[in-house]
Amino acid sequence: MKKQALLLAGGLCVAAAAAVALLPGQSLRTADHLDPPGRTSPDADSTPDRAADIADILAWAEGGNLNVIVTFAGPADPDAPATYDRDVLYKVNISTDGNPLNTENVVRVRFGQDGPNEFGVQATGVPGANTLSGPVNTDLTRNGATLRAGLFDDPFFFDLQGFMETLQTGDLSIRNDRDFFAGQNDTAFVLQIPLDTLNATGKITVWSETLRFGGNI
């Protein structure tokens, strides 16, 4: 697994990425909060790019489907609204031949606004369905594939206090009853794709990236 951040040539867009590899009956998860810090952390930037900040990508195969969750713009207070930015492109890259350097499927997700508090989401390149689009907070389904976007409870469990104490003292202080992310939210989109539409010939690898149109905010 790896996490990476890169600036594309000419400063036209900023990308951040996280990856997981799927084995039979197994799911792997990786966090990408506030990465790169210079672009997404409020401690380093007074106008952090929250919409482009990947929090987690979770992927697993179950019931004949590939399930992918991409969370971003978190953690946020429970009373904070979801974050939808039309100038950020979210890409879910799916490799199906066992070589993670090959990307046979690329799903592109974007948000738009029709009016005050009226937001929509669109995913293109969805295997077996091509395009899914409609309002957020709605199950958008076609040919067995489903897309849903909205505000969700942050699924990542982590004892940040224990982690910091471990760094400071050198003694392992992480506890399983203390969750820094409890009660906080992420904006996210969820994809469910029938496995038979992927025509996989090897291990499936899923990774996600964000790109901002027009460069830095």
Beta strands, then each sheet from edge to edge (+ up, - down):
strand 1: 3-7
strand 2: 14-22
strand 3: 29-31
strand 4: 54-62
strand 5: 65-76
strand 6: 88-95
strand 7: 105-115
strand 8: 118-126
strand 9: 130-135
strand 10: 140-142
strand 11: 145-153
strand 12: 185-194
strand 13: 204-212
sheet 1: 1+ 2- 13+ 6- 7+ 8- 9+
sheet 2: 3+ 4- 5+ 12- 11+ 10-
end
